[in-house]
Amino acid sequence: MTLEIWITFVSVVFIFAIIPGPTVILVLGQAISHGKRSVIPLVSGVLIGDFVAMTLSLIGLGAVLATSATLFLILKWFGVGYLVYLGIKAWREVPEHGLPSMSAPAISKANMFKSSFLVTALNPKDIVFFVAFLPQFVNPEVAAVPQLLILMVTFLGVVSITITSFALFAGVVRHRIQSFQARRRLNKLGGGAMFGAAAFASTMQRS
């Protein structure tokens, strides 16, 4: 793999990572609802979810999804339903008065990690994308495994930067707003973002 091909790959991944999709909208919505403490669990969930999606793609699930309309639809609508569930929870959540307590975040962080992981790992569009995308940057005359590992690590590195930036921005906005009513409106905004992500996911088609 030449440096020029790697730079091209980084550029394409960066564009892919900043385009609003279910994962980006989920991260923004959760960070708006829960603030800066959500950054680490959300980013961790996205990265591990992407790693799982890439792994599933490379072992053949991407090819199966590309040809099986039924399996694609099952995964798609599972993701849509889960996003709607998260949206309802965020919309109905009552914010704490003042700053959050130190004992509360443990469970919610686990839930935030789970939500970003599931939405990312089980996004059928991403799995199909990986199986069609990564091989385009592999030189067939050189061992494929080292090249794929470099591409995977690069992809995760770029995504970690973009997702962290999104989450930090939304988290800062959350923490700068202290009034109870404003935080409640932010929770509803976060819930609305989840509904938007669900609507976006529902329009995905096989390609």
Protein Blocks (a to p, Z undefined) as FASTA:
>chain_A
ZZklmmmmmmmmmmmmmpccfklmmmmmmmmmnojmlmmmmmmmmmmmmmmmmmmmmnop
mmmmmmmmklmmmmmmmmmmmmmmmmmmmmmpccdehjddfklmmmmmmmmmmmmmmmmm
mmmklmmmmmmmmmmmpcfkbcfklmmmmmmmmmmmmmmmmmmmmmmmmmmmmmmpmbfk
lmmmmmmmmmmmmmmmmmmmmmpccZZ
